[in-house]
Amino acid sequence: MNQQFLGKATEDVKLWLPSPLKIILQGLAEGKDEPLSDYLRSVLVRHLFGEQFYAKWQDALASINQQAVEHESPIYVKG
């Protein structure tokens, strides 16, 4: 991820959620095929920093993920 956005996590955060809320959030995370912690991170970023920041963060993540895929893909030479 681009460091200008959030930087490296330096502290653990534990959220204590009522069971019904955790079940709902887990279902939403599974619907996005994400671990609950990643889903909650996205929700917190969106609400704390706003939609514009969230959109730029998602674009940066997509770009970095694409670069990683390109870097890790084997190069095939037709011969």
PAKEVEX-197512 format. One record per residue: residue number from 1; residue in three letters; x, y, z of N, C-alpha, C, O in turn. Coordinates in nm, 2 decimals, padded with zeros to 4 digits. Atoms other than C-alpha are relative to their C-alpha. Example, Ala and Ser with C-alpha at 12.3 -4.5 7.8 and 13.67 -1.06 7.14 Angstrom:
BEGIN
<atom k="1" r="ala" n_x="00.09" n_y="-00.12" n_z="00.00" ca_x="01.23" ca_y="-00.45" ca_z="00.78" c_x="00.09" c_y="00.12" c_z="00.00" o_x="00.19" o_y="00.12" o_z="00.07"/>
<atom k="2" r="ser" n_x="-00.09" n_y="-00.11" n_z="00.00" ca_x="01.37" ca_y="-00.11" ca_z="00.71" c_x="-00.08" c_y="00.11" c_z="00.08" o_x="-00.03" o_y="00.22" o_z="00.09"/>
This chain:
BEGIN
<atom k="1" r="met" n_x="00.08" n_y="-00.12" n_z="00.00" ca_x="00.00" ca_y="00.00" ca_z="00.00" c_x="00.09" c_y="00.12" c_z="00.00" o_x="00.20" o_y="00.12" o_z="00.06"/>
<atom k="2" r="asn" n_x="-00.07" n_y="-00.12" n_z="00.01" ca_x="00.11" ca_y="00.35" ca_z="-00.07" c_x="00.02" c_y="00.06" c_z="00.14" o_x="-00.09" o_y="00.08" o_z="00.21"/>
<atom k="3" r="gln" n_x="-00.02" n_y="-00.05" n_z="-00.13" ca_x="00.27" ca_y="00.49" ca_z="00.25" c_x="-00.07" c_y="00.13" c_z="00.03" o_x="-00.10" o_y="00.17" o_z="00.15"/>
<atom k="4" r="gln" n_x="00.06" n_y="-00.13" n_z="-00.02" ca_x="00.11" ca_y="00.83" ca_z="00.20" c_x="-00.14" c_y="-00.01" c_z="00.05" o_x="-00.20" o_y="00.08" o_z="00.11"/>
<atom k="5" r="phe" n_x="00.14" n_y="00.02" n_z="-00.04" ca_x="-00.23" ca_y="00.68" ca_z="00.28" c_x="-00.01" c_y="-00.03" c_z="00.15" o_x="-00.06" o_y="00.05" o_z="00.22"/>
<atom k="6" r="leu" n_x="00.02" n_y="00.04" n_z="-00.14" ca_x="-00.21" ca_y="00.50" ca_z="00.61" c_x="00.12" c_y="-00.04" c_z="00.07" o_x="00.13" o_y="-00.04" o_z="00.19"/>
<atom k="7" r="gly" n_x="-00.13" n_y="00.04" n_z="-00.06" ca_x="00.14" ca_y="00.38" ca_z="00.67" c_x="-00.02" c_y="-00.14" c_z="00.06" o_x="-00.12" o_y="-00.21" o_z="00.05"/>
<atom k="8" r="lys" n_x="00.00" n_y="00.13" n_z="-00.06" ca_x="00.23" ca_y="00.07" ca_z="00.86" c_x="-00.07" c_y="00.00" c_z="00.13" o_x="-00.07" o_y="00.09" o_z="00.21"/>
<atom k="9" r="ala" n_x="00.07" n_y="00.02" n_z="-00.13" ca_x="00.02" ca_y="-00.06" ca_z="01.14" c_x="00.10" c_y="-00.02" c_z="00.11" o_x="00.19" o_y="-00.10" o_z="00.10"/>
<atom k="10" r="thr" n_x="-00.10" n_y="00.01" n_z="-00.11" ca_x="00.21" ca_y="-00.01" ca_z="01.47" c_x="-00.06" c_y="-00.05" c_z="00.13" o_x="00.01" o_y="-00.08" o_z="00.22"/>
<atom k="11" r="glu" n_x="00.07" n_y="00.04" n_z="-00.12" ca_x="-00.05" ca_y="-00.10" ca_z="01.72" c_x="-00.11" c_y="-00.10" c_z="-00.03" o_x="-00.18" o_y="-00.08" o_z="-00.13"/>
<atom k="12" r="asp" n_x="00.11" n_y="00.09" n_z="00.02" ca_x="-00.30" ca_y="-00.38" ca_z="01.76" c_x="-00.12" c_y="00.07" c_z="00.06" o_x="-00.11" o_y="00.14" o_z="00.16"/>
<atom k="13" r="val" n_x="00.12" n_y="-00.06" n_z="-00.06" ca_x="-00.66" ca_y="-00.27" ca_z="01.82" c_x="-00.10" c_y="-00.12" c_z="00.01" o_x="-00.12" o_y="-00.20" o_z="-00.08"/>
<atom k="14" r="lys" n_x="00.10" n_y="00.11" n_z="-00.03" ca_x="-00.92" ca_y="-00.50" ca_z="01.97" c_x="-00.14" c_y="00.07" c_z="00.01" o_x="-00.15" o_y="00.16" o_z="00.10"/>
<atom k="15" r="leu" n_x="00.14" n_y="-00.05" n_z="-00.01" ca_x="-01.29" ca_y="-00.42" ca_z="01.92" c_x="-00.08" c_y="-00.11" c_z="00.07" o_x="-00.08" o_y="-00.23" o_z="00.03"/>
<atom k="16" r="trp" n_x="00.09" n_y="00.09" n_z="-00.07" ca_x="-01.54" ca_y="-00.57" ca_z="02.16" c_x="-00.14" c_y="00.03" c_z="-00.06" o_x="-00.19" o_y="00.14" o_z="-00.04"/>
<atom k="17" r="leu" n_x="00.13" n_y="-00.02" n_z="00.07" ca_x="-01.87" ca_y="-00.62" ca_z="01.96" c_x="-00.10" c_y="-00.09" c_z="00.06" o_x="-00.07" o_y="-00.20" o_z="00.10"/>
<atom k="18" r="pro" n_x="00.11" n_y="00.09" n_z="-00.04" ca_x="-02.20" ca_y="-00.75" ca_z="02.07" c_x="-00.02" c_y="-00.11" c_z="-00.10" o_x="00.00" o_y="-00.09" o_z="-00.22"/>
<atom k="19" r="ser" n_x="00.00" n_y="00.11" n_z="00.09" ca_x="-02.25" ca_y="-01.09" ca_z="01.92" c_x="-00.09" c_y="00.02" c_z="-00.12" o_x="-00.05" o_y="-00.02" o_z="-00.23"/>
<atom k="20" r="pro" n_x="00.08" n_y="-00.02" n_z="00.12" ca_x="-02.54" ca_y="-00.99" ca_z="01.69" c_x="00.06" c_y="00.09" c_z="-00.10" o_x="00.05" o_y="00.06" o_z="-00.22"/>
<atom k="21" r="leu" n_x="-00.07" n_y="-00.09" n_z="00.09" ca_x="-02.34" ca_y="-00.71" ca_z="01.55" c_x="00.12" c_y="-00.07" c_z="-00.07" o_x="00.14" o_y="-00.05" o_z="-00.19"/>
<atom k="22" r="lys" n_x="-00.12" n_y="00.07" n_z="00.05" ca_x="-02.03" ca_y="-00.93" ca_z="01.50" c_x="-00.05" c_y="-00.10" c_z="-00.11" o_x="00.01" o_y="-00.11" o_z="-00.21"/>
<atom k="23" r="ile" n_x="00.06" n_y="00.10" n_z="00.09" ca_x="-02.25" ca_y="-01.19" ca_z="01.32" c_x="-00.04" c_y="00.07" c_z="-00.13" o_x="-00.01" o_y="00.02" o_z="-00.24"/>
<atom k="24" r="ile" n_x="00.03" n_y="-00.08" n_z="00.12" ca_x="-02.38" ca_y="-00.92" ca_z="01.08" c_x="00.12" c_y="00.04" c_z="-00.08" o_x="00.13" o_y="00.03" o_z="-00.20"/>
<atom k="25" r="leu" n_x="-00.12" n_y="-00.05" n_z="00.07" ca_x="-02.04" ca_y="-00.78" ca_z="01.01" c_x="00.08" c_y="-00.12" c_z="-00.06" o_x="00.13" o_y="-00.10" o_z="-00.17"/>
<atom k="26" r="gln" n_x="-00.06" n_y="00.12" n_z="00.05" ca_x="-01.90" ca_y="-01.13" ca_z="00.96" c_x="-00.06" c_y="-00.04" c_z="-00.14" o_x="00.00" o_y="-00.07" o_z="-00.23"/>
<atom k="27" r="gly" n_x="00.07" n_y="00.03" n_z="00.12" ca_x="-02.17" ca_y="-01.19" ca_z="00.70" c_x="00.03" c_y="00.10" c_z="-00.11" o_x="00.05" o_y="00.06" o_z="-00.23"/>
<atom k="28" r="leu" n_x="-00.04" n_y="-00.10" n_z="00.10" ca_x="-02.09" ca_y="-00.86" ca_z="00.52" c_x="00.14" c_y="-00.03" c_z="-00.05" o_x="00.17" o_y="-00.01" o_z="-00.17"/>
<atom k="29" r="ala" n_x="-00.14" n_y="00.03" n_z="00.04" ca_x="-01.72" ca_y="-00.95" ca_z="00.52" c_x="00.01" c_y="-00.12" c_z="-00.09" o_x="00.08" o_y="-00.12" o_z="-00.19"/>
<atom k="30" r="glu" n_x="00.00" n_y="00.12" n_z="00.08" ca_x="-01.79" ca_y="-01.30" ca_z="00.38" c_x="-00.06" c_y="00.04" c_z="-00.14" o_x="-00.01" o_y="-00.02" o_z="-00.24"/>
<atom k="31" r="gly" n_x="00.05" n_y="-00.04" n_z="00.13" ca_x="-02.00" ca_y="-01.13" ca_z="00.11" c_x="00.10" c_y="00.07" c_z="-00.09" o_x="00.08" o_y="00.06" o_z="-00.21"/>
<atom k="32" r="lys" n_x="-00.10" n_y="-00.06" n_z="00.08" ca_x="-01.70" ca_y="-00.94" ca_z="00.00" c_x="00.13" c_y="-00.09" c_z="-00.01" o_x="00.23" o_y="-00.05" o_z="-00.06"/>
<atom k="33" r="asp" n_x="-00.11" n_y="00.10" n_z="00.00" ca_x="-01.48" ca_y="-01.25" ca_z="00.04" c_x="00.13" c_y="00.06" c_z="00.07" o_x="00.24" o_y="00.05" o_z="00.01"/>
<atom k="34" r="glu" n_x="-00.11" n_y="-00.06" n_z="-00.08" ca_x="-01.26" ca_y="-01.07" ca_z="00.30" c_x="00.00" c_y="-00.05" c_z="00.14" o_x="-00.11" o_y="-00.09" o_z="00.19"/>
<atom k="35" r="pro" n_x="00.00" n_y="00.03" n_z="-00.14" ca_x="-01.15" ca_y="-01.16" ca_z="00.65" c_x="-00.07" c_y="00.12" c_z="00.07" o_x="-00.07" o_y="00.23" o_z="00.02"/>
<atom k="36" r="leu" n_x="00.07" n_y="-00.10" n_z="-00.07" ca_x="-01.34" ca_y="-00.97" ca_z="00.91" c_x="00.09" c_y="00.12" c_z="00.03" o_x="00.04" o_y="00.23" o_z="00.03"/>
<atom k="37" r="ser" n_x="-00.09" n_y="-00.11" n_z="-00.04" ca_x="-01.04" ca_y="-00.77" ca_z="01.02" c_x="00.02" c_y="00.10" c_z="-00.12" o_x="00.02" o_y="00.22" o_z="-00.10"/>
<atom k="38" r="asp" n_x="-00.02" n_y="-00.08" n_z="00.12" ca_x="-00.98" ca_y="-00.64" ca_z="00.66" c_x="-00.13" c_y="00.08" c_z="-00.03" o_x="-00.12" o_y="00.20" o_z="-00.06"/>
<atom k="39" r="tyr" n_x="00.13" n_y="-00.06" n_z="00.03" ca_x="-01.35" ca_y="-00.56" ca_z="00.62" c_x="-00.02" c_y="00.12" c_z="00.10" o_x="-00.06" o_y="00.23" o_z="00.06"/>
<atom k="40" r="leu" n_x="00.01" n_y="-00.11" n_z="-00.10" ca_x="-01.35" ca_y="-00.36" ca_z="00.95" c_x="00.09" c_y="00.11" c_z="-00.03" o_x="00.06" o_y="00.23" o_z="00.00"/>
<atom k="41" r="arg" n_x="-00.10" n_y="-00.11" n_z="00.03" ca_x="-01.04" ca_y="-00.17" ca_z="00.85" c_x="-00.06" c_y="00.09" c_z="-00.11" o_x="-00.04" o_y="00.21" o_z="-00.10"/>
<atom k="42" r="ser" n_x="00.06" n_y="-00.08" n_z="00.11" ca_x="-01.21" ca_y="-00.06" ca_z="00.53" c_x="-00.12" c_y="00.08" c_z="00.05" o_x="-00.13" o_y="00.20" o_z="00.01"/>
<atom k="43" r="val" n_x="00.12" n_y="-00.07" n_z="-00.06" ca_x="-01.53" ca_y="00.04" ca_z="00.72" c_x="00.05" c_y="00.12" c_z="00.08" o_x="00.00" o_y="00.23" o_z="00.06"/>
<atom k="44" r="leu" n_x="-00.06" n_y="-00.10" n_z="-00.09" ca_x="-01.32" ca_y="00.24" ca_z="00.97" c_x="00.06" c_y="00.11" c_z="-00.09" o_x="00.04" o_y="00.23" o_z="-00.06"/>
<atom k="45" r="val" n_x="-00.06" n_y="-00.09" n_z="00.09" ca_x="-01.12" ca_y="00.41" ca_z="00.69" c_x="-00.11" c_y="00.09" c_z="-00.07" o_x="-00.10" o_y="00.21" o_z="-00.07"/>
<atom k="46" r="arg" n_x="00.11" n_y="-00.07" n_z="00.07" ca_x="-01.44" ca_y="00.50" ca_z="00.50" c_x="-00.07" c_y="00.10" c_z="00.09" o_x="-00.09" o_y="00.22" o_z="00.05"/>
<atom k="47" r="his" n_x="00.07" n_y="-00.09" n_z="-00.09" ca_x="-01.61" ca_y="00.65" ca_z="00.80" c_x="00.09" c_y="00.11" c_z="00.07" o_x="00.04" o_y="00.22" o_z="00.09"/>
<atom k="48" r="leu" n_x="-00.09" n_y="-00.09" n_z="-00.07" ca_x="-01.31" ca_y="00.82" ca_z="00.97" c_x="00.06" c_y="00.10" c_z="-00.10" o_x="00.08" o_y="00.22" o_z="-00.06"/>
<atom k="49" r="phe" n_x="-00.07" n_y="-00.09" n_z="00.09" ca_x="-01.15" ca_y="00.97" ca_z="00.66" c_x="-00.08" c_y="00.04" c_z="-00.12" o_x="-00.04" o_y="00.14" o_z="-00.19"/>
<atom k="50" r="gly" n_x="00.09" n_y="-00.04" n_z="00.11" ca_x="-01.44" ca_y="00.99" ca_z="00.41" c_x="00.02" c_y="-00.08" c_z="-00.13" o_x="00.11" o_y="-00.15" o_z="-00.15"/>
<atom k="51" r="glu" n_x="00.01" n_y="00.07" n_z="00.13" ca_x="-01.53" ca_y="00.86" ca_z="00.07" c_x="00.11" c_y="00.03" c_z="-00.10" o_x="00.16" o_y="-00.06" o_z="-00.16"/>
<atom k="52" r="gln" n_x="-00.11" n_y="-00.04" n_z="00.09" ca_x="-01.27" ca_y="01.05" ca_z="-00.13" c_x="00.13" c_y="-00.07" c_z="00.04" o_x="00.20" o_y="-00.13" o_z="-00.05"/>
<atom k="53" r="phe" n_x="-00.12" n_y="00.07" n_z="-00.05" ca_x="-00.98" ca_y="00.92" ca_z="00.08" c_x="-00.01" c_y="-00.15" c_z="-00.02" o_x="00.08" o_y="-00.21" o_z="-00.07"/>
<atom k="54" r="tyr" n_x="00.02" n_y="00.14" n_z="00.02" ca_x="-01.13" ca_y="00.57" ca_z="00.07" c_x="00.02" c_y="-00.04" c_z="-00.14" o_x="00.08" o_y="-00.14" o_z="-00.17"/>
<atom k="55" r="ala" n_x="-00.02" n_y="00.03" n_z="00.14" ca_x="-01.15" ca_y="00.57" ca_z="-00.31" c_x="00.14" c_y="00.01" c_z="-00.04" o_x="00.19" o_y="-00.08" o_z="-00.12"/>
<atom k="56" r="lys" n_x="-00.14" n_y="-00.01" n_z="00.03" ca_x="-00.79" ca_y="00.69" ca_z="-00.34" c_x="00.08" c_y="-00.12" c_z="00.06" o_x="00.17" o_y="-00.17" o_z="-00.01"/>
<atom k="57" r="trp" n_x="-00.07" n_y="00.11" n_z="-00.06" ca_x="-00.68" ca_y="00.42" ca_z="-00.10" c_x="-00.03" c_y="-00.13" c_z="-00.07" o_x="00.07" o_y="-00.21" o_z="-00.09"/>
<atom k="58" r="gln" n_x="00.03" n_y="00.12" n_z="00.07" ca_x="-00.86" ca_y="00.15" ca_z="-00.29" c_x="00.07" c_y="00.00" c_z="-00.14" o_x="00.12" o_y="-00.11" o_z="-00.18"/>
<atom k="59" r="asp" n_x="-00.07" n_y="-00.01" n_z="00.13" ca_x="-00.71" ca_y="00.27" ca_z="-00.62" c_x="00.15" c_y="-00.03" c_z="00.02" o_x="00.21" o_y="-00.10" o_z="-00.06"/>
<atom k="60" r="ala" n_x="-00.14" n_y="00.03" n_z="-00.03" ca_x="-00.36" ca_y="00.26" ca_z="-00.46" c_x="00.02" c_y="-00.15" c_z="00.03" o_x="00.12" o_y="-00.20" o_z="-00.02"/>
<atom k="61" r="leu" n_x="-00.01" n_y="00.14" n_z="-00.03" ca_x="-00.42" ca_y="-00.09" ca_z="-00.33" c_x="-00.01" c_y="-00.08" c_z="-00.13" o_x="00.06" o_y="-00.18" o_z="-00.15"/>
<atom k="62" r="ala" n_x="00.02" n_y="00.08" n_z="00.12" ca_x="-00.54" ca_y="-00.21" ca_z="-00.67" c_x="00.12" c_y="00.01" c_z="-00.09" o_x="00.17" o_y="-00.08" o_z="-00.15"/>
<atom k="63" r="ser" n_x="-00.12" n_y="-00.02" n_z="00.08" ca_x="-00.24" ca_y="-00.06" ca_z="-00.84" c_x="00.12" c_y="-00.08" c_z="00.05" o_x="00.19" o_y="-00.14" o_z="-00.02"/>
<atom k="64" r="ile" n_x="-00.10" n_y="00.08" n_z="-00.07" ca_x="00.00" ca_y="-00.22" ca_z="-00.59" c_x="-00.02" c_y="-00.15" c_z="-00.02" o_x="00.08" o_y="-00.22" o_z="-00.05"/>
<atom k="65" r="asn" n_x="00.03" n_y="00.14" n_z="00.02" ca_x="-00.17" ca_y="-00.55" ca_z="-00.62" c_x="00.03" c_y="-00.04" c_z="-00.15" o_x="00.08" o_y="-00.15" o_z="-00.17"/>
<atom k="66" r="gln" n_x="-00.03" n_y="00.02" n_z="00.14" ca_x="-00.15" ca_y="-00.53" ca_z="-01.00" c_x="00.15" c_y="-00.01" c_z="-00.03" o_x="00.20" o_y="-00.10" o_z="-00.10"/>
<atom k="67" r="gln" n_x="-00.14" n_y="00.00" n_z="00.01" ca_x="00.22" ca_y="-00.45" ca_z="-00.98" c_x="00.06" c_y="-00.13" c_z="00.06" o_x="00.15" o_y="-00.19" o_z="00.00"/>
<atom k="68" r="ala" n_x="-00.05" n_y="00.12" n_z="-00.06" ca_x="00.28" ca_y="-00.75" ca_z="-00.75" c_x="-00.03" c_y="-00.12" c_z="-00.09" o_x="00.05" o_y="-00.21" o_z="-00.11"/>
<atom k="69" r="val" n_x="00.04" n_y="00.11" n_z="00.09" ca_x="00.09" ca_y="-00.98" ca_z="-00.99" c_x="00.10" c_y="00.00" c_z="-00.12" o_x="00.15" o_y="-00.11" o_z="-00.16"/>
<atom k="70" r="glu" n_x="-00.09" n_y="-00.01" n_z="00.12" ca_x="00.30" ca_y="-00.85" ca_z="-01.29" c_x="00.14" c_y="-00.04" c_z="00.04" o_x="00.21" o_y="-00.11" o_z="-00.04"/>
<atom k="71" r="his" n_x="-00.13" n_y="00.03" n_z="-00.05" ca_x="00.62" ca_y="-00.89" ca_z="-01.08" c_x="00.02" c_y="-00.15" c_z="00.02" o_x="00.13" o_y="-00.20" o_z="00.00"/>
<atom k="72" r="glu" n_x="00.00" n_y="00.14" n_z="-00.04" ca_x="00.54" ca_y="-01.24" ca_z="-00.97" c_x="-00.03" c_y="-00.10" c_z="-00.12" o_x="00.00" o_y="-00.22" o_z="-00.11"/>
<atom k="73" r="ser" n_x="00.04" n_y="00.08" n_z="00.12" ca_x="00.41" ca_y="-01.37" ca_z="-01.31" c_x="00.13" c_y="-00.04" c_z="-00.07" o_x="00.22" o_y="00.04" o_z="-00.10"/>
<atom k="74" r="pro" n_x="-00.11" n_y="00.05" n_z="00.08" ca_x="00.65" ca_y="-01.59" ca_z="-01.50" c_x="00.00" c_y="00.07" c_z="-00.14" o_x="-00.11" o_y="00.09" o_z="-00.19"/>
<atom k="75" r="ile" n_x="-00.01" n_y="-00.06" n_z="00.13" ca_x="00.77" ca_y="-01.44" ca_z="-01.83" c_x="00.01" c_y="-00.12" c_z="-00.10" o_x="00.10" o_y="-00.20" o_z="-00.09"/>
<atom k="76" r="tyr" n_x="00.00" n_y="00.11" n_z="00.10" ca_x="00.69" ca_y="-01.67" ca_z="-02.13" c_x="00.05" c_y="00.06" c_z="-00.13" o_x="00.00" o_y="00.17" o_z="-00.18"/>
<atom k="77" r="val" n_x="-00.06" n_y="-00.04" n_z="00.12" ca_x="00.90" ca_y="-01.63" ca_z="-02.44" c_x="-00.05" c_y="-00.09" c_z="-00.11" o_x="-00.02" o_y="-00.21" o_z="-00.10"/>
<atom k="78" r="lys" n_x="00.04" n_y="00.09" n_z="00.12" ca_x="00.75" ca_y="-01.76" ca_z="-02.77" c_x="00.12" c_y="-00.02" c_z="-00.08" o_x="00.20" o_y="00.07" o_z="-00.11"/>
<atom k="79" r="gly" n_x="-00.13" n_y="00.02" n_z="00.08" ca_x="01.01" ca_y="-01.93" ca_z="-02.97" c_x="-00.03" c_y="-00.09" c_z="-00.11" o_x="00.07" o_y="-00.12" o_z="-00.18"/>
